């Protein structure tokens, strides 16, 4: 399922932990709230479109498009842990995300019915 956020308002979250072991908030809920926080940060940084790939089990949680920079960021959100001091350890944990880096051709398309059949139509 994809949810597209365009000009959503900025929402600040305060995480309150009522348990001794930190388990008062479900992993899904915590991850979701941190993804929303990341989305808001991306918007502040100038992303015009942010797409959230909820429950996808892919290496990408958020896709941010920065037209003024000609950049697309693929973001994996890690909600339940601190970043390691040694970033090379983090890189070893995320090979699927890292392998997505590169140069891509972007083609605007519309998927709609034409002569009673659905298909992709190039609109550039």
NUDRENKOL-53562 format. One record per residue (C-alpha): residue in three letters; residue number from 1; x, y, z. Coordinates in steps of 0.25 Angstrom, whole numbers, plus 5000, padded with zeros to 4 digits. Last residue first. Example, Ala and Ser with C-alpha at 12.3 -4.5 7.8 and 13.67 -1.06 7.14 Angstrom:
BEGIN
["SER", 2, [5055, 4996, 5029]]
["ALA", 1, [5049, 4982, 5031]]
***
This chain:
BEGIN
["UNK", 124, [5025, 5056, 4915]]
["UNK", 123, [5011, 5049, 4917]]
["UNK", 122, [5015, 5034, 4914]]
["UNK", 121, [5002, 5025, 4915]]
["UNK", 120, [5002, 5012, 4923]]
["UNK", 119, [4991, 5003, 4920]]
["UNK", 118, [4977, 4999, 4924]]
["UNK", 117, [4968, 4993, 4913]]
["UNK", 116, [4954, 4998, 4909]]
["UNK", 115, [4959, 5006, 4897]]
["UNK", 114, [4969, 5014, 4906]]
["UNK", 113, [4968, 5012, 4921]]
["UNK", 112, [4978, 5018, 4930]]
["UNK", 111, [4992, 5018, 4936]]
["UNK", 110, [4998, 5031, 4934]]
["UNK", 109, [5013, 5032, 4932]]
["UNK", 108, [5025, 5042, 4935]]
["UNK", 107, [5038, 5036, 4931]]
["UNK", 106, [5050, 5037, 4941]]
["UNK", 105, [5063, 5031, 4936]]
["UNK", 104, [5071, 5026, 4947]]
["UNK", 103, [5085, 5028, 4952]]
["UNK", 102, [5090, 5020, 4964]]
["UNK", 101, [5087, 5016, 4978]]
["UNK", 100, [5078, 5003, 4979]]
["UNK", 99, [5090, 4994, 4984]]
["UNK", 98, [5091, 5003, 4996]]
["UNK", 97, [5077, 4999, 5001]]
["UNK", 96, [5079, 4984, 4998]]
["UNK", 95, [5092, 4985, 5005]]
["UNK", 94, [5087, 4990, 5018]]
["UNK", 93, [5093, 4983, 5030]]
["UNK", 92, [5108, 4985, 5024]]
["UNK", 91, [5105, 5000, 5023]]
["UNK", 90, [5101, 5001, 5037]]
["UNK", 89, [5114, 4994, 5041]]
["UNK", 88, [5122, 5004, 5032]]
["UNK", 87, [5115, 5015, 5040]]
["UNK", 86, [5124, 5012, 5052]]
["UNK", 85, [5117, 5020, 5064]]
["UNK", 84, [5105, 5012, 5062]]
["UNK", 83, [5092, 5019, 5060]]
["UNK", 82, [5082, 5018, 5072]]
["UNK", 81, [5071, 5008, 5072]]
["UNK", 80, [5056, 5005, 5071]]
["UNK", 79, [5052, 5014, 5060]]
["UNK", 78, [5060, 5011, 5048]]
["UNK", 77, [5055, 5017, 5035]]
["UNK", 76, [5060, 5013, 5022]]
["UNK", 75, [5060, 5025, 5012]]
["UNK", 74, [5061, 5025, 4997]]
["UNK", 73, [5065, 5040, 4993]]
["UNK", 72, [5062, 5045, 4979]]
["UNK", 71, [5070, 5057, 4974]]
["UNK", 70, [5069, 5067, 4963]]
["UNK", 69, [5072, 5078, 4973]]
["UNK", 68, [5060, 5087, 4971]]
["UNK", 67, [5052, 5074, 4968]]
["UNK", 66, [5054, 5068, 4982]]
["UNK", 65, [5046, 5055, 4982]]
["UNK", 64, [5046, 5047, 4995]]
["UNK", 63, [5043, 5032, 4995]]
["UNK", 62, [5040, 5027, 5009]]
["UNK", 61, [5041, 5013, 5015]]
["UNK", 60, [5051, 5006, 5005]]
["UNK", 59, [5058, 4993, 5007]]
["UNK", 58, [5045, 4986, 5005]]
["UNK", 57, [5036, 4979, 5015]]
["UNK", 56, [5025, 4987, 5009]]
["UNK", 55, [5017, 4990, 5022]]
["UNK", 54, [5015, 5005, 5018]]
["UNK", 53, [5022, 5010, 5006]]
["UNK", 52, [5022, 5025, 5009]]
["UNK", 51, [5023, 5034, 4997]]
["UNK", 50, [5029, 5048, 5000]]
["UNK", 49, [5027, 5059, 4989]]
["UNK", 48, [5032, 5073, 4988]]
["UNK", 47, [5044, 5070, 4997]]
["UNK", 46, [5050, 5083, 5002]]
["UNK", 45, [5058, 5080, 5015]]
["UNK", 44, [5045, 5083, 5023]]
["UNK", 43, [5038, 5073, 5015]]
["UNK", 42, [5048, 5063, 5018]]
["UNK", 41, [5047, 5066, 5032]]
["UNK", 40, [5032, 5064, 5032]]
["UNK", 39, [5034, 5051, 5025]]
["UNK", 38, [5044, 5047, 5036]]
["UNK", 37, [5034, 5050, 5047]]
["UNK", 36, [5024, 5042, 5040]]
["UNK", 35, [5033, 5030, 5038]]
["UNK", 34, [5036, 5032, 5053]]
["UNK", 33, [5021, 5031, 5056]]
["UNK", 32, [5020, 5018, 5048]]
["UNK", 31, [5032, 5011, 5054]]
["UNK", 30, [5026, 5014, 5068]]
["UNK", 29, [5012, 5009, 5064]]
["UNK", 28, [5018, 4996, 5057]]
["UNK", 27, [5027, 4993, 5068]]
["UNK", 26, [5016, 4994, 5078]]
["UNK", 25, [5017, 5005, 5089]]
["UNK", 24, [5017, 5001, 5104]]
["UNK", 23, [5030, 4992, 5101]]
["UNK", 22, [5040, 5002, 5107]]
["UNK", 21, [5045, 4992, 5117]]
["UNK", 20, [5040, 5000, 5129]]
["UNK", 19, [5027, 5004, 5123]]
["UNK", 18, [5021, 5017, 5121]]
["UNK", 17, [5029, 5022, 5110]]
["UNK", 16, [5024, 5035, 5104]]
["UNK", 15, [5029, 5039, 5090]]
["UNK", 14, [5026, 5054, 5087]]
["UNK", 13, [5022, 5056, 5073]]
["UNK", 12, [5022, 5068, 5064]]
["UNK", 11, [5013, 5070, 5052]]
["UNK", 10, [5016, 5078, 5040]]
["UNK", 9, [5005, 5080, 5031]]
["UNK", 8, [5003, 5072, 5019]]
["UNK", 7, [5007, 5078, 5005]]
["UNK", 6, [5009, 5065, 4997]]
["UNK", 5, [5008, 5052, 5005]]
["UNK", 4, [5005, 5040, 4996]]
["UNK", 3, [5001, 5027, 5003]]
["UNK", 2, [5005, 5014, 4997]]
["UNK", 1, [5000, 5000, 5000]]
***
